[in-house]
Amino acid sequence: MLGDLGASLYIQRSSSDGFNHTPENPTLSAPSFVNYGINPKLTYQVSPTLDFNVSLRISLETQKNKTVITDMPGLFTDNFTITDWSVNPAATYHFSPLVRLSMRGYYAEYGTESKIVSDITHIQAERTTFDQRMMRGELESNATISASYIVTAGGGYSLEKVQADRVSGGIQKATTWYAYAQNEWIPASLFDLIVSYRFDSPSNYAPRFSPKISALVKPTDWISIRGSVGSGFKAPSFQQLYMDFTNAQVGYSVFGTTSIKAIACNSRCTWTDPKLHNRSEHDPGHKARIFSGLQSGSGGNH
């Protein structure tokens, strides 16, 4: 720490030769890899009322494994690279000891590239790429109305974009506007009540309102009883919405839930999407899997 300026730096390297549960199989159960990471952080107090900080995270990884391709002779080397970095600036302005405004930004990129090359001919048999980017900006205000009442309110906007070989259309993007508020009431040291609500308006699925009520009771210094009730959702990831991948060698396909009405069967499917229907029609033995479960995506857990 130098005066009003503070800085930190974290650097790491990790590697593994991989391992194999089945030595007779040339494909490793876990591939060999080398990973480098760096995480610098800077803080600066611009004035008694304004604080600024920014953090950067960079991760670079290479993986290598052996694989086989049906109806093609010899082994193949799968060279896989991962590039993952993000930057997170933030500033806080104190209007008074009881009122402050925080501004936060976030930008991240995650990319992968896989090159499968023949060990015999050294010719590239397959190349796949994945590139995902996300940008988010947020404002939040905090006000201490009294010793027993605190109000928090904020909102923001996020933009997410993905470009990949295995995504429907090759490129997809989504935007989300959101707002939230929280009221905390602490009438006494033995009781704390929080009422919060959040509204999300994404571009690729229906808007959602998520309320929550939480209470904490402390009858003694060593007993705490907390209860809450609310509703929420898990935003679907791009993979679950837009995945479009067919493995003709093995005979299966993976599709995202851009059409929830699509129904998967054991050996043959009836699709509401003409594109998917045609695949089933021309390949009667074709099997499909549908990503119907919703997992954490761009919006995370709400």
Buried (B, 14 or more C-beta within 10 A) or exposed (E): EEEEEEEEEEEEEEEEEBEBEEEEEBBBEEBBBEBBBBBBBBBBBEEEEEBBBBBBBBBBBBBBBBBEBEEEEEBBBBBBBBBBBBBBBBBBBBEEEEBBBBBBBBBBBBBBBBBBBBEEEEEEBEEBBBBBBBBBBBBBBBBBEEEEEBBBBBBBBBBBBBBBEBBBEEEBEBBBBBBBBBBBBBEEEBBBBBBBBBBBBBEBBEEBEBEBEBBBEBEEEEEEEEEEEEEEBBBBBBBBBBBBBBEEEEEEBBBBBBBEEBEBEEEBBEBEBEEBBEBBEEBEEBBBEBBEEBEEBBBEEB
